[in-house]
C-alpha cells in the first residue's frame, strides 16, 4: 500500500488525540502507581521523569519520523528503509501481541469494576481489607475474569474492524479531557483524606536509598510502556498522519499529556493508600484496592466508581486498539490479507493469550515460568526486556542507519533548527544507547 491510498487521521488535533489515546491507558493509572509503590515512590518518579525526557521523547520523535517517512506498518517501514532491520519490526509486532495478552486481562478487570459498581454494596464498604478480599476473589474466579478479558478483546476487534479513521478517532476525542478532569477531582479528594499528606510525601519526596539497578530497568521499561514506544506502534500510527502534521508538536504534546496523567494517577493513589493503611507495594492489585477505598469515602460512591471505571475502560480501549492496529496493519499489508481476516487472526491469538494469562492468576497459580506466573512473565518479558531492547535497536537504527536528511525533513519540513536537531541526534546516537546498554548490563543477573 502506498501513501496515497492509505487511510489518514483528520489532522493534527486528531493525530495528538489518537497517539495520546494509545499512550494514556492502564500503564499510567494501573502500572505506574504500583511500580512506584514497589520501588520507593519519589525516587522512582524522578528516574521515570528523567527517562521520559532523555530517552522517551527522542524515541517517540524517531518512531514518528520512521512512520511519516515510509507510511507503512513497523515491518514494512524497516523493509522500505533497510531490509536488514526488518527483524526489529517483527519484534515490535510480537511485543504488541504479547502485551495485549496481559493487558486485556487488566482491561477486563476495569470493565468488571465499572459494571458491578452500580449494583454492589461492596462499593460503599469503608473497610479497605474488604476491597482486598473482593479483588482476590474476583481474580481467582475460574471464568469471570476470563470472560471479561475476552469481551474486551472482542470490543477492540469491533473498533478495529470498523476501520482506522472512524473507530479510533471517535473514541479518543472526548475521553481524554473527561479522564483528566476526573483525575483532578479525585486527586484533591484523596489528598484531603486524613493521613493523605504522608502519601503525598512518599510519592513526591525521593528516597534514593531504595534505588537498585532493577529500579532503573523498571522505570525505563515503564516509560516505554507508557509512551507506547519501542515496539513500532507509534511508527504505525505516524504512518496515518496527514501531510503537514507536525511530528515535533505531536510528540511533545503526547509525551506531556501521558506524563501528566501518570503523575495525576500517583496523586490520586498514594494519599489514599496511606490514608487507608494499604501497603504501597501491594503490586498489580494496588489500584483495584485503593480506588474503591476512595470511592467508599465519598458521597454518591456508586456513581463516581462507575464513571471513573468507565473512563478507565475507554483509556484502556484506545490503547488496546493501537496494539491491535499495529499487528493488524502488519498482517494486512505484509501478508496481503483483508483487514477483516487480519483483525480476526490478531483477536484470536491475543484472546487465547489473555485466557491463559487470566487463568494463571487463579487456577493456574502453580504453573510458574522462572518463578513468575504466565501473566507476570508476559509483563516482565515485554516491558523489561523487549521494549528496552526494541528502543535500543531503534536508537541505533535512527542514529546510524536512517538517512540523516530524511530524518531532519520529517521533523523540520519547513524550518531549520540546527541546534535543536543536533541535541536530538546526540541523544539518539549517544545518550540513549549508552544509557540503555548500561541498564541492561547492570541487570544482567535479573534478565
Ligand atoms: N501505553 C499504554 C498504556 O500506558 O496503557 C500501553 C501500550 C499501548 C503499550 C500500546 C504499548 C503499545 F504499543
Boltz pocket constraint, residues with backbone or C-beta under 6 A from the ligand:
constraints:
  - pocket:
      binder: B
      contacts: [[A, 22], [A, 23], [A, 24], [A, 25], [A, 26], [A, 27], [A, 28], [A, 96], [A, 99], [A, 224], [A, 225], [A, 226], [A, 227], [A, 228], [A, 229], [A, 231], [A, 233], [A, 315], [A, 319], [A, 320], [A, 322], [A, 323]]
      max_distance: 6.0
